[in-house]
Amino acid sequence: MLRASRFGPRLHLPHPRFLLAIALWGVVSLAWAGFNVAHGLHATYFETTDWTGPVVMSGLDARISTGHLTQRWAGTVPPTFSVQWSGYLAVPRAGNYTFATTSDDGSWLYVDGQLVVRNGGRHSAITRTGRIPLSRGPHYVVLRYFQAGGPYAIRWLWARDPGALSPVPSWLLTPVPHTYAEMLTGRVLGWLWWPCAMVVLFFCPRSLWTRTERTFLDGPRHHPAVACLVLFAALAILETWPLATNPAHLSRNDNADTELNEWVLAWDVHQAVHDPLHLYDANIFYPEHDTLAYSESMIVQAAMGAPLLWLGASPVLTYNLLLLLGFTLTGWAMCLVVARWTGDWIAGLASGVFMAFNAHVLTRLPHMQIQHVEFFPLALLSLDLLLTDPRLRHAVWLAVWYTLQALTSVYLLVFVAVALVVAALARPEDWLGRRGRRLWPFAALAAGLAAAALLPYLWPYWVAFHDQGLSRTVADIQKYAASWRDYLSTPANYDYQLWSHRWFSGTALFPGWAALILAGVAVAGGVAFSDRRARMCLAFGVCGVALSFGGRLPGYVLLYRFVPIFRGIRAPARFGYLGIVAVAVLAGFGTALLRRRLTNGTVRALASAAILIVAVMETLAAPIYYSPFDHIPAIYGRLRHAPHAIVAEFPFYSSVAIFHGGRYLLDSTRNWRPMLNGYSGFVPGSYDRHFEALRSFPSASSVGALQAAGVTDIFVRLWKYNPTDVARMDRSPGLHLVTVDAGDDIALYAVKPVPGGAPHAAATAGP
């Protein structure tokens, strides 16, 4: 044993058992990496129904199921698409095999080039089978599927005769040929890696725990907040892996909502400098006004990202760094609040993990508005302080935190308002009688300050609602209400593979088994009711789950009709997020209660480590698929110095397929010219009228419609058109070819003005 000098604590040498555990972990890790067995099939997704045209996204799909399709499209599955999976199936034993596909619409399965299952055509979900003799070892398989509108479904099953059909195991699928023995060895090593890690992290001998290490586990005294911040930053990188390896060129731009949010962030920063009084008059859906109000404006996120954009970062890089920052700050804020409430840093860390990395946010990576919830825990802290000790500063801070959270998302504006009201109502002892007479003036002040601060933010939404009918119908809230499947849905690797794939839906609301068990400890131990802070979180959690069922909940329609802020909620299922937040807080209280009852220091330390590791591992959904992002085509910069340009992009999609135009928004960040196109949560009626007039492009009538709409320039993605149509564009008397970006196959045409009109913008623009 070495004794420390006066500058440090006593140092213990590692025990041989600990060294042996590390060696075993290292051997398993090297063997697993050496086998390099990747599970899954190559997947290629197309926007057409016949596996042609540009590839929307590609990657390795470990699972082939309806739930995985929903996860792949981040819950927003387009009405039409096609996908092809290809790779190898490692057959364990020779014999006659029956394969089946259940699909809506068509699917075809080929094994070693032979068509085994023909389930083609447009139809509802039906199952068809086929038989083929197979030898032991790898066999090349191709599965093709298309969706042509309506419900979608895909399932791939097999059986070795005469067994019953069951899903094809994902661990037998590989993009390159491997024998069954290699696949089995890789699977065993993969399963062994985690127990070995647990041995290293859990069963370190007592001599390894120095006083400093025990201090960290039981509550760090030296800069604990900074240590927790660093930890949550590392977890954000882990949970979103491999995003941090190349944040400038990886993206979730396979989902149009990501492109929309990247554009929103860039527009906010651009307009705040150039014309802040017209922030909401965005450059989409020309000639409409207040078009930024058609979706989330994300003022706070844009302010955070402004320095990056000013330094020259692309909207994609800015979005990705803000995504990592949102996970980090959300977990950290919840950790600080729960640690303060419980007096236990481990409890705070557990709550922070459950708050930041849960099923709901991990399935909504394309939605920046849900990734920054760091002000919600601080608002709860200020509410607790105000209820406990009514003072001016507590009221002001409550207004500040709520306002900041509301400026991140209209949804969170509503959710947090509901949570704060219900939380206060759950503590009647703090607002009844004599205490109430002191509290009410400060509560009214907090509400008034928040309302005054949010009025300029909400006014454009009111104008869009009043002038353009921006609201949600009762049919919408019924369509997007929660179901029991949502509360069993999670993208987390282990839960999804073991059971959640059977129930997976687009709105994942499963809090996680670890969180539920720890929250159950708080409920069973009585803390959830006796502690005022835990009780108020339990109350808004129950309320959020109830409201998530939308029109199925008696009285919800009345709230929708008579409480204006409820008009902005299209998907009431997302109220279930309040249930996840409540479970996260209660899990912290349960962790603190459990740790208090463990009197042995070593046992408590090991239990603490187990709670945190299980919390992280259960929520882990990485590696996550990201589509590559290269650049915004340089041709869009041609109009940067053309202040009077009005643009249209082609193809000009219908409102049903408008998500295909999400990339138009991102490309427009190089010039910020007004354009007829757009993509958002709301589509104005003028867009449909433009589509009807332009659907025959490049006909003479469509060019005339462009001239009538005041369009001066159009960008055309040439690969979307056949050579005959491109030749018609070049011959059109109303169009003038300005330039072609050969690398990106995009052409810029000037729309010739009608006689007596102004000259077109591209002719006067700089290079």
N, C-alpha and C positions, 0 to 999 in steps of 0.2 A: 504494500500500500504506500502511495506517495502522499505526503502531507503538503497542503498548499502553503504558499508563503502568505504574508499578511495582505497581499494584493488579491487573493482569490480564495474560493472555498476548497475544502478537502476534495481530492480527486481519487476515485476508486477505479482500479483496473477492471476491464470487462471480465465477467465470469466465463470459463470455457464453454458452458452450455450456450451462452449468448453468442459466442464466436461460432459455435457449431451451427446454430440456427441461421446466422448470417451466411455461412458457407453453403448450407443447404439451399437457402433462398437464391443465392447467386448461381449455384449449379442448375437449379430448375429454370431460372431466368435465361441463362445462356442456352440451355437445351431447347427451351420454348422458342427463343429467337432463332436458334439454329435450324429448327424444322421449318420455320417461316411458312406455316400453313395458314392461308387466309380463307375464311369461311364466307361463302356467298357466291353469287353469280354476277357477271358483268350486266349492268342494266343501262339501257339507252331509252330515254323518254323523248317523244316527238309531240308536237302540237297538232299534228294531223292524225287521222284514223287509219292511215295505211303505211306507217313506218317510213315516211318520206319527209323531205324538207329539213329545216334546221333542227338540230338537237337542242331540246329545252334543258335537259340535265342528263348527266350520266354518272356512274359510280358503281360501287359494289353493294348489292342488296343481299343481306344475310337472310332475310325472310321474304317470302312471297305470300302476301295475304291482303285482304281488304284493309285491315288496320294499318299495315305498312304503307299502302298507297296513300291513305289519309295522312300518315306521318310524313311521307315523302313530300307531299304537297302542302305541308304545314297546316293541314286542316281546311285548305281552300282548294279543293279538287276542281279542275276545269271541267266544263261539260263534255268536251271532246279531247281525246288524246290517245296515243298508243305507246306501247312499251315492249321492248324485247329483252328477255333475259337469256344469257348464254354462258356456258361453262361446263363443268364436269360433275357428275354424280358418282361418288364412290360406293359401289354396290358391295355389301358385306358378304353375300353368299350367292352362288349361282342358282338359277331357277327361273321359273316363269313368274313375271311380275305384272300386276295390274296397275295402271296409272289412271288417274281421273282428274279432271278440272271442273270446278264449279265457277261459272263466270257469268257476268252481266256487263258488257255484251260478249263478243266472241273471243275464243282462245284456241290455240293450236299447240300441241306438244310434239316435238321431234326428238327422238333418241337415236344417236348415231346416224343421223340423216334420214331416218325412217319416220313417217308421220304415224304416231301412235294414238293420239287423241285428237279428233276433229270436233270442236265445239264452236264452230263459226256462226256468223250471222248476228243480226240484232235481235236480242231476246232478253227476257228477264233471267234471273239466276237459275240456271239449270246445270245438271251434272251429267257428263258423258265420260265413258271409260274406254280403255283399250288395253290389249295384252301384248307382251313381247318377252321372249326368252333373253336373259342377260347372264353374262359370265361375271365372276367376281372381279372387282377392280373398277377403274374409272371409265365412264361412258359419257360421251359428249351429248349435251342436252340443249335444246333451244325451246323456250316458251314464249309465245307471242300472244299479246292481248290488246284489244282496243275497246275504247269506251266512246259511244256515239250519242250521249245525252241520257238524262234520267238517272236512276240509281246505278251504282257501280259495285262490282264484286269480283274477286278472284281468289281462288283457293286451289292448291295443288296437293294431291293425295297419292298415296301408293300403298301397295301391299304385296308381299310375296305369297303367292297362292299356296294354300287357300285362306290366308289370313284376312282380317278386316282392314278396310282402308283407314289410313291415318295420315296426317300431314307429313310431307317429306322433311326429315330432320335437317335443320340448317347447317349442322356441323358436318354433314356429308357432302355439302356443296362447296365447290372451290373453282376459282377462275382458271387454274392450270391443273393438269392431270396429277393426281396423287393416288397412291394405293389406299385401300381401306385401312391397312395397318398404320400408314403414315397419318391418316386423318384421325384414327383412334388415339395414336400416341400424342398428337398435337392437342387433342381435346383433353386427354388426361393431364398433360403438362399444364394446360390452361387452368384446369380446375385445381391442380396442386399449387399453383403460384399464389393463390389467395390465402389458403391455410398457412403456407410458409410465411407470407407477409404477416399474418396474424400472430404467428409464433414469435416473430422478431419484435413486433410492436406490443404484444400483450404480455408475453411470458419472460420478460427480462428479469433476471434474478434481483433479489432485494439489494444486493451490493451495488447494482448499477445506479440506483436512484440516489443521487446526491441531494444535498439540501436545496441546491439551486433548482434542480429538476422538480423536486416535490413542490417547491414554492410556485413554479410555473403551473403545475397541474392543479394545485389547490387555490390558485389565484395569484397571478404574477404581480409583484410589487413594483418592478422597474418598467415603466412605460407599457403597461398592459394594453392600452388602447392602440398604440402604434403596432405592437406585436399582433394584435387581432386584425388590424387593417392589412398588414402584410400577408397574414394567413388567408384572408378572404380574397385578396388579389391573386394569390397562388391558386386558390380553389376556383376562381373565375376562369383562369387559364385552363385548369384541368377539366372543368365541366364543359367548356366550349371547344375542347381540343378537336382538331388541330388549328383552330383559328389563329392562335397567337404565333404560329410558325410563319404566317405570311398574311397579316391583316390587310395589306394593301391590295392583294390580288385574290383573296378568297372571299366569298360572299354567299348570302342566301338570296341572290338575285334571281334564282329560279322561281321565286315567289314575287309577284308584282307588288305586294305590299311593302317589301323591303325597298324596292326601287322608289315607291311612293314616299316612304319615310326618309330615304336618302335625299330625295328632292326637297321635301319639306324642310329638313335641317338646313340645306344649302340656301333655300329661298329665304328663310327667316334671317339668316346672317346677311345675305346679299341685300335684302330690302331694308333691314334695320339701318344700314349705312346709307343707302341711296334714297329711300323714300319711306321712312318709318310710319308716317301717317296713313299710308296706303299698304300696310303690311298684308292685309287680307285680300287685296286685289292681285292675286297671283296670276301667272302667265298661262294658265290652262283654261280650257273651255271658253276661249274668246267667242263672243264679246261679253260674257257674263262678268259680274262683279262679285267680290267677296268669295271667290272660289276656294281660297285656303280654308274657309269655314266648312267646306264639304267633308273635311276629315279632321284629324287631330293636328293642331298647330304646334304642339311640343315646344313651347317657348323656353322652358328651363333647359331642356336637352340642347336646343340650339345655342343658348348662351354658353353652355359648357363646351360645345364644339367650335364656337366661334374662333378661338385662338388657332385651332388646328387648320381651319379653312383659310384664315388670313395668312397662315404660313405656307399655304399652297397644297395642303393635303387634299386628296380627292374626296368626294362625298362618301365613297365606299370605305376608305380608310377611316374617315371621321366616324362613320356609323359603327364600324367594328370596334374602335377604341371606346366609343361611348357605351357600346354594349357591354364590354368588359368592365367599364367603370360603373355601370348601373348594377351589375351583379355584385361588385365589390362593395359599393356604398350601401346597397340595400341590406346585405348581410351584416355589414359592420354596424349600421344604425340599430338594427334589431338587437344585435349582440350587446351594444352599449346600454340600451334601455332595459333589457331583461337582466343583465348583470347588475344594474343599479337596483332594480326591483327585488331581485332575489339575493343580492350580495354574493353571487356565485358566478365566476367567469366561465366555468365550464357550461353552466346552464345558459349563459348568454351565447356562447359559441354554438351550442346545439340549436337554440332558437334561430340564430342567424343563418345557419346552414339550411334549416327547413324553410325559412322565409325566402332566402335568395335562390335556392336551387330546388324547385319543386316542379311537379308535372305540368302545371299551368304555364309557367314562364318558359320552361324548356321546349314546349310545343309551340311557343309564340315568339321564337327568335326573330321572325320578320317584323315584329311589332315593337318598335322602340318605346311606345307609350306605356307598355306594361313592364319594361325592364328597369325603370327608375321609380322605385317605391320607397326611397330612403327617407322621405319626409313623413311618411305615415307613422312609423314608430315614434318619431320625435313629436308629432302631433298628439299621439296617445300619452306620451310622457307629460306634455304641457297640460293636457286635459286633466290628468291625475293630479298634477301640482295645483291647478286652478281649483279643482273640487276639494282638495285637502286644505289648501291655504289660499283663499281668494285674494289675489293681489294684481295690481296693474301690470307688472312685468309678465306674470303668467298668462294673462289675457292677451297681451301683445304677442308673446311668443306663440301662443296657440294660433292666433290669426296668421302669423308669419309662416309657420310650418304648413298649415292647411292651404294657404294661398300658393305656396311653392308647389305643394303636391297637386293642387288643382290645375296649375299651369303646365303640368306634364301630360295631362290626359283629361278629356271630358268624362270618360268613364270613371277615372279615379276621383274626379271632382264629386261625382254622385256617390260612389262607393264609400269614400272616406267621410263624406257628410253624413251618410246613413250610419256608418260605424260610430262616429262621435256622438251622434244623438242617442243611439241605442245604448252606447257605453255609459253615457251620463244617466240615462233613465234607469240603468241597472244598479245605480248607487243612490237610492232615494234618501238614505241617511245623510247625504252630503248636500241635498238641495231642498229638503223639507224643513219647515219651522224657522227658527231663528237663523240657522246657518244659511238657509236659502235667501233670506233678505239681504245678506251680505254678498252672496254669490251672484245673484241675478244681474245686478248692474255690470259686473265684469264680464259675465257671459254674453250679455247684450252688446257690450263694447267689442268683444272678440268677433262676434258675428257681423257687426257693423263694419269693422275694419276690413274683414275678409271680403264682404260684399262690395265695399267701395273699391278695393284693389282689383277685384275680378270683373267689375262692370265693363271696363274697356275690352276685356278678353271675351266676355260673353255676348257683347252687343252685336258683333258681326254674325254670330250664330243665330241670334234672334232675327236679324235682318234677313238672313238666308231662309229661315223658317217662315217668316211672314211674307216675303216677296216671291220666293221660289218653291215653297212647299217642302222645305227640308225638314222632314220629320219621319218617324217610324210608324207604320200602321199596326193595328192590333194583330193582323195576320203575321207581320214580321216578328212580333214578340212571342207569338205562338210557335212560329217556325224555329226560332233560335232559343227556345227555352231548354233548360237542362233536362236530362233523363237520368235514370239510375246508371246507365252505361258510362256517363261522363265521370261519375264518382268511382268508377273502377278502371279508368283509363290513365295510363302513365307511359311515357317513353323510356323510362329507366330500364337499363339493359336487362337486369335480372328479373324484375317484376314483369316486364313485357314478355320475355321469353317463357317464363314459367306459367303465367296465367292471363296477363292483361291483354295479350293479343286477341283473345276471344271477344273482348268487349270494347276494344279501342275505338274512340270517337275523336272528332276534331277538337272538342273542348275537354281537355284532360284536367280532372279535378281531384285525382287521388292524392291524399296528403303523404302517403308512405306508411308502411307498417311500423317502422321505428317511431315516427312522430305520433302515430295513433296510440301506440303502447305507452309512450312516455306521457302523452296527454291523459291517457286513461289512469296512469298513476296519480296525476294531479286531481282527477275527478274522484277516484276511489279514496284518495287520502283526505278529501275534503277541502284541499287548498283552492280548488276551482270555485268554491262557493264562499269560503271564509275570507279569502284574500280579495279585497275590493278590486284590485287591478286585474287579477285573474278572472274574477266574475264578470267584469265589464267586457273582457275579450271573449269569454264564453258566450255572452249575450249577443254581441254583434256577429259572432260566428254562426250561431243558430239562425239569426235573422237573415244573414247572407245566403245560407243554404236554402232557406224557405223562399226567399225572393228569386233565387236562381230558376225556380220552376215556372216563373212568368205567369202567363194566363191561367195555368193550372192551379195557382195559389189564389184562393178566394180573396178578393179585394185588390189584386194587383192591377187589374184593368182600371179600377177607380184611381189608383195612384198615377197610372199612365195618363189618364184624362185630366186630372185636377192638380197634379204636381208637375210644373213645367220641366224641371230638370230630368224627370223620367222619360220625357219625349226623346231625349238624345240617346237612349239606351236601346240599340237594335237587338243586342244579344243578352237578354237577362241571365242566360246561363253563366255569364262571367261574374255575376254576384257571388257565385260559389267560391271565388278567390278569397272572399272574406272568411270563409270557413277554413281555408288553408292557413291564412294569417293567424286566426284564432288557435288552430291546432299547434302552430309553431310557437306561439307564446306559452300555451299551456304545457307543451313539451318541455319548455325551459323550466317552468315551475315544477313539473314532474321530475326532471333531472336534479334540480336542487333538493327536492324532498328525498329522492333516492340517495343522493350523496350524503345528506345529513344522517341518514339511518345506517350508513356504513361507517363503523367506528374505526376499523383497521385502516391505517393510512395506505398501506400497499394495495389492499383490496380496493379501496376507494380510487386510488390512482389507476389501477388496471380497469376498473369499471368505467371510469371517466374516458380513458382512451378507447375502450370498446364502444361506448356510446357515440363518440365523435367519428370513429372510423366507420361504424355501421351506418351512421347518418350520411356520411359522404358517399360510401359505396352504394347504398340503396338508391340515392338520387342520380347516380352517374348514368348519363345517356351517351357519353362520348365513346368512340369517335363519331362526330356529327358530320353529315355530308354537307359540303360547301361547293358551289359551282365556281368555276374560275372567272375572274374579272380581269380584263386586260387594260382597256383604256376607253375613253370616250372619243369617238372618231373625230379627227382634226377638222373634218369638213364643217362641223357645227360651229367652229370658231369663225367661219367666213362671215357670219352675220353679227358678230360681236359688236361691230361699230356701225351697225345699220339701225339707228334708233326708231325708224318708222316701219320696220319689217313686221309683217304678220305672216305666220307660218302655218302650214298644214303638213302632216306626216302621212305617208302612204306605205303600206295599206292603211286605210281608214276603217277601223274595226267597228262593228255594231256594239251597242251597249251591252249585249249579252256576252260578247267576247272581248270586252274593252280591256280586260287584264293583259291581253297580248300587247297592249300599247304602253305598259308600265315603263318599258325602256325609253320611250320617247321623253318621259319626264326627266330621267337621269341625263340623257343626251342634251336636253335643253339647258342644262346648267352651264354650258359653254357659251351661251349667247343671251339667255333670258328673254328671248323674243316671245310675244304673245302668240299662242297657237290654238287652232280649233280643237286639237286633240286634248286628251286628258285622261286621267284615271284617278278615282277617289271613291270614298264611301257613298257618294251621292252623285248621280248623273243628271244634269239639267235637261229639260225638254229640248233646248236648242241643239244639243248634241245629236239627238235622234233625227232632227230635221236635217242637220248637215250630213249625217250618214246617208239618208235617203237620197239626197241630192248628189252625193259623191260616190255612191256604191258602184256606178258604172265606169269609174275612172279607168282609162284615160279618154273617155268619150268626149265629144264636143260639148255636150250638155253639162258634164261634170266640170269641165274647165270653165264654162260660163258661170257655174255656181261658185267656183273659187273666186272669179272676178267680182261677182255680186257680193260675196262675203267680205271683200276687201283684202283677200290673201295676196301677198306679194311674192312669196317664195314657198316652194315645197321641197321636202326631202323625200326621196323615193328609195326604198330598199329593193334594189334591182333583182336580187335573187328570189324575191317573192313573185316576180312576174315572168311570164314566158317571153321569148324573144320577139314575138309578134307585137305584144303590148308595149314593150320597150321601144320598138320601132315606131309605133303610133305616137308615143310621147315625143320622140325626136321630130316627127313630122307635124305635130300639132301646131296650128298657127297661134294658139294662145300661150304656148310655152316656149321658153328659151333655155337651152342647156347651158348652165354656167360652168359647172365642173363636175368631175366624177372622182370619188375616192376609190381607187382601184383596190386598195387593200381591204377595205370594208364593204366594197360593192354597193356604195350609196351615191346617189346622184343628187345634185342641187339644181333645180330648175327655177327660173324666174317666171312668174305669171305676168304675162304682158297685160298692161292696164287697158281698159276700154278707151276708145278715142277721147281725148280731153282729160284723162286721168293723170295721176302722179306717176313718175317713173318708178320702175320696180326697184326694190331695195338692194338686191344682189348686185345690180349693175353699178351701184354707187358705193358698195361696201369695199373695204380694204381686203387684202389677202389674208 
